[in-house]
Amino acid sequence: MLYEYILKNYEKDEPIFLSELPGGSRNYVRQEMKKLVDEGKLERLFHGVYYLSYTTILGTQGKMSVEKYVDKKFIYVNGKVSGYITGIQLANMYGFTTQNPACIEVCSNEATTKQRKLNIDGRNLIIYKPITEITEENQSALQFLDFMEKVDRYSEFSGELLKIKLKEFVELIKVDFSVVKRYISLFPDRVYRNIYQGGLMRELV
């Protein structure tokens, strides 16, 4: 039964994409999902995207995690690396700023245009087309180079403190500088300058 499969394979706040569900006919699966929504077992977020109905500890209607949606739709697609978080969201995640991002910014192979704005359950997303295809091998190098292009705009730190934060960041996301060297020419010259000022030039020599 489809509902038993969903209960076994999905967390309560995880997005369920119609396209990934088993079933001989898409039409049959769609009808079954509609039935589960009508019975109050599932919630439909929008066309082709659902999540399990649940109640929070506060007794309110539970919501789907937008972060999990972003992960599944744009960053790890069918188990394959396809993107990365960027912008203020990334700076906030790694402690470069205390500023809360107004939107989630993602660079993804799934982007169909240079920049696309979406609203998912009240959260704003901006999806950017990458400078080159993102793979498991180059993901952290491209994320690092992307961040270094605007680090002076995002970071609340400067000087020695910024150098310390950048070294931590590089270790946490496991940047391979031999891969960075292969892609750095695709980025603006200010990336070189920011890497130099960030005390990381030695890694590129």
N, C-alpha and C positions, 0 to 999 in steps of 0.2 A: 504493500500500500504506500502511496506517495507520501502521505503525512508521516508515516513511521520512518520512512527514508529521511525526510527532512529533520525530524526530531533527533535522529541518530547522527546526522552529518552536519548540522548547523547549530551555532550558538544563538541564544535568544536575540542578540542585537546585531547579528550578522546578515548582510544582504544576501538574498537568494535570487540568482539570475535564472529566469525561465530557460535560457539557452543551455544551462549546464545540468538541467534535471534529466533523469533517465525517462525513457518512454518512447514507444514506437512512433507515435504521431504527435507533432507539436500542438496540433489542434486539441487532441485528447488531454495533453498536459495542461494546456491553457484552461480548458473547461474544468479540470480537477482543481486547479489553483483558484479559479473563480468560486468554486463550491466551498473551498476551505476558507476563503475570505468571507463569503456569505455566512458561514457557520461561526465566524469570529475566531478561527484558529490562526489565521494569517492576516497580516495587514499588507495592502498594496501601496507601495510608495509612489510609483508611476509605472508607465508601460514596461512590462517585463522585469520589474524589480519588486520583490516582496521581502517581508521578514516576519518572524514568529510573533504572535500576539503575546504580550506579557504585561504584568503589573509590577511597578517598582516597589521598593520597601516603603515608600511614602504613599502608596496606594494610587499613584497616577499611572496613566497609560505609558508603557515603555516605548522608547524610540529606537530606531536603527542607528548604529554608530556610523557617522559620516566618514570617520577616519578609516573604518573597515571597508566602507564602500570605495573610498579613494584607493586604498591598498589593492583591492581586488580588481577594480576597473582600470586603473592606470599604472600601478607600480609593479604588481606581480600578477601578470595576466596568464591564466591557465598554468600557473606554477613557474612561469618564465619571467625573468627580470625585464621590465618594459619602461621603467621610469624612476623618478626620485622627487622628493619634496625639495622645494627651493624657496627663495624669498624670506620674508619676515618670519614665516612659520619655522623655517630651518634655523634661523638665527635665534629664535626663542627656544626651540628644542635643545640647542646646545649651549644655552646660557650666554649668548652674545648680547641679548637684549631682554628686558623685562616687559617690553611692549607686546601686548596681546595682538596677534594678527587679526585683521578684519576679515581675511579670507584665507583659504588654503591654496597655496600655489604649487602646481605640479608640472614637471617637465616630463612628457610621456610620448612614446612611439605611437600611442593610440590617438594622439591629437590629429585632427584632420585639417586644421587651419593654424596659422602662426600663433594666434591667441584666441582662446574661446572662454567666455564667461558662462558659468552654470550656477544654478541655485538648487542645492539638494537639501530638502527638508529644513529650509530656513538658513542653511549655511552657504556662503558664497565660495565658489571655486574658480580659479583661473588655470586653464590648461594650456601649456606652451608646447609648441613643436620643438623637439631637440635640434641642436646644431648638427648632430650626426646620430645614427641609430644607437640607442642605449642597450648595452648587453650586460651580462653578469660581470664580465671582465672589466668593462670601462665605467660602470655605474658610479663608483665612489670617486674616480678621477674626474669625471664630468661634473659631478655634484660639487666637488671641491673647486674646480675652475669656474663654474657658474657662480658659486658663493664669493670667490675672490674678485670677481668682476665688480661686485657691489658691497664688499665688506666694509668699506669706509662709510657707507650710507646706513648699513644695518647695525653695526657694532657700537655699543655704548662704551667700549674700551678703546684705548689707544696706547702707543708706546710699548713699554715692556709688558704691561698687562695683556695687551692684545696678542703679543708674541706668545705668551704662555697659553692663552686661550686657543690660539690657532694650532699650537703643538698638540694640545689635548684633543682638539677636533680631528686633526689628521690621524691621530692614533685610534680614536673612537670609530671613525668610519673606514679605517684601514686603507688609507690612500697609498697606492703604489705609484711612486714618482716616475718609474720607467714608462708607465701608461700615461701619466700626466704629460710627459715630454712629447708623446705621440700626438696629443690633441691640443696642446697649448696654442699652436699657430692658428687654430680656428677661432680663437677668442681675441677680443680687442687688446691693444698694447697695455692698457692700464692694469690688466691682470698680472703682467710681468712686474710692473711697478708695485702693485699691492703685495705680491709674493715677496719681493725684495724688502719692502718696508715691514712686512710681517715676520721677517727673520727666517724665511724658508728657502732663500735662494740657493743655499748650500746643497739642498736636496735635488736641485735641478742641474747641478754641475756634473 
